[in-house]
Amino acid sequence: MNLKGVPPECFGRVTSFFYRLWAEPALAPLHRRVGAEVPIEEGRLLDIGCGPGRLDRLLAAACPELTVVGLDESPGMLQQAAKGPNPSNLEFRLGKLEEVEFAESFDFALSVLSFHHWEEPIAGLEAAYRALRPGGRFWIYEPNPEAADREIRQDYAPFWGFLRLPLWLARASFRGHGFTRKEVEQVVRPAIARSPFRECEVTDAGSTLRLSLTKNSSL
């Protein structure tokens, strides 16, 4: 079961279409911020739960020496990802992280607004650890219900013309699809402690919390 203890979310063909139509444009400021925070410009990067791939295209375009691999287990999401530009340093793969062979393949990994969906979080963290090269980092971005109003406004564009989600509705969504600091300490950190990563650093990052995990470099 996912760490939020809620029913699993499924993204089929129809929901993936509307996600790309409405949600991705609204997330454009967030994706630009996250893309600017990514600390590598070359090597190999894995985006876990890439959805329609806007962030991955942004990273691939900004960093020609960086190979970006977007992974998603939803065929509908990858159908939407295939409709966008596909530069030579960008690849999308269909699959579940726990079932894909990525042994020590990546220098860096991301999960943006996806970790709360993971139905097998410990197994997923173990798979992310295996996918990283020694010393590789894994950054998890999750919505923060306690973020300042200004941070939420800066990370989310209008989803239709000038229409924005009211702040109270955005926070309600964050509570169901993210973690407060207290939830991180009580739920997320103990899960990470059971994984090979063992520990994480938690940072306020705009409307999100960023969890920074590192693979042991001595392996």
Secondary structure, DSSP 8 states (H G I E B T S, - for coil): --TT-S------HHHHHHIIIIIHHHTHHHHHHHHHH---SSEEEEEET-TT-HHHHHHHHH-TTEEEEEEES-HHHHHHHTTS---TTEEEEES-GGGS--TT-EEEEEEES-GGG-SSHHHHHHHHHHHEEEEEEEEEEEE-TT--HHHHHHH---SBTTB---HHHHHHHHHHSS--HHHIIIIIHHHHHTSTT---EEEEETTEEEEEEE--TT-
